[in-house]
Amino acid sequence: MTSAPLTAVIDTRALVHNVQLLQERAAGKQLVAIVKADAYGHGVNLVVPALARAGVTHFGTATIPEAVAVQDILAGLSDHGDDCGESDHTVMCWLYEPNADLSEPVERGIELGVGSPAALESIFNAAHTTGKTARIHLKVDTGLGRNGLNSTQLQQVLEQLTTAHGVQVCGVMSHFACADEPDNDFNTTQIERFNQAVDTVKATLQIDNLMEHIANSPAILSMDPVPGNAVRAGVAMYGLSPFAPVDHAYSEGLQPAMTLVSHVCAAKDVPAGQGASYGLRYTTSASSKFALVAGGYGDGIPRQASHKAHVAIQGKAFPVVGSIAMDQMIADVGDAQVSPGDPVVIWGNGGPHVDEWAQWAGTINYDIVTRLGARVPRVEQEHT
Ligand SMILES: *Cc1c(COP(=O)(O)O)cnc(C)c1O
């Protein structure tokens, strides 16, 4: 238990359930669990061991320090006799400056996405310095316009690779721009370009056995067949839908893994005309009761949701009134019997959905969970 008034309770069973659901959709394909940004705010220290114990072997992050941290967590599991040792796992990442010193990830066997000829140059250098074989995934830009090789760069990189030593091409990857819009024709365009790039790589390097991955959560859930022979699962693994609410049918069966639980830190009767929080942007019209709830934008709870959000106390929804402050917010609980110490569900099981918070804040569910701050302890849901 923790003495922090606000905690994110993570249901690792829900995570495992979601992974199984995604594995069924992507039948026979290798699943790479995306755990960047502290596992989308859920906490890598909880999420990575839970996934490893459930048989997940491939992990992906954005940055190198994130990949190193995930590898350390996996190594800790094998040190403690868990039967899911580091050696059975791969960790990959794809976001770094192309001129960076890549000795550490290469030394550690972290797989690197290569999105430019300059990045490949740095990888050759790191392989030379460390004496290790660098494991890479060629990252092709099929239309997103972010990091990734265009067709000229792909040719260039392949030429370098045909004569190279110390680098092993493990896979080809790309990323969708509009996979959350299942009817968007651009998805087909990207799949065609991806397949072409894969064919070119295989033919030029004479490799058969490549990891081919372009599918993210929305692609896994909506595309039939799911393209590639591997998938990168992010938000859906945490039980959140990558789609706008109209397309919810694709996301049926996902179980949100995070419940953000707070506590009432003060409860007091207030008269009519009582203002609430900075700027007094809310005033009671009749006598009422205010419950002070721990949690604010310093914890990542979006201030933009002020005057729209509600929270659940004793299973009932109460409006958040006045501006959400850095550390706390006020719920107007009317004449309800609310006392200090009562639990408050800000989002998750028994409270508003993360999607509702996203709507109140004018953003997407990814943003709501990922922005959850370092002050909030992540604790594992206990099952009885
Ligand atoms: C974040 C990310 C993913 C996961 O996307 P979801 O929509 O959360 O499944 C996959 N691939 C790359 C390259 C990413 O950056």
The ligand as an ORCA input file, in Angstrom:
! r2SCAN-3c Opt
* xyz 0 1
  C       3.676      3.965    -30.548
  C       3.975      3.124    -31.720
  C       3.261      1.927    -31.923
  C       2.061      1.507    -31.117
  O       0.912      2.169    -31.605
  P      -0.533      1.887    -30.989
  O      -1.453      2.666    -31.846
  O      -0.511      2.384    -29.592
  O      -0.748      0.425    -31.075
  C       3.688      1.105    -32.956
  N       4.723      1.459    -33.751
  C       5.408      2.619    -33.594
  C       6.530      2.947    -34.515
  C       5.041      3.498    -32.590
  O       5.714      4.659    -32.456
*
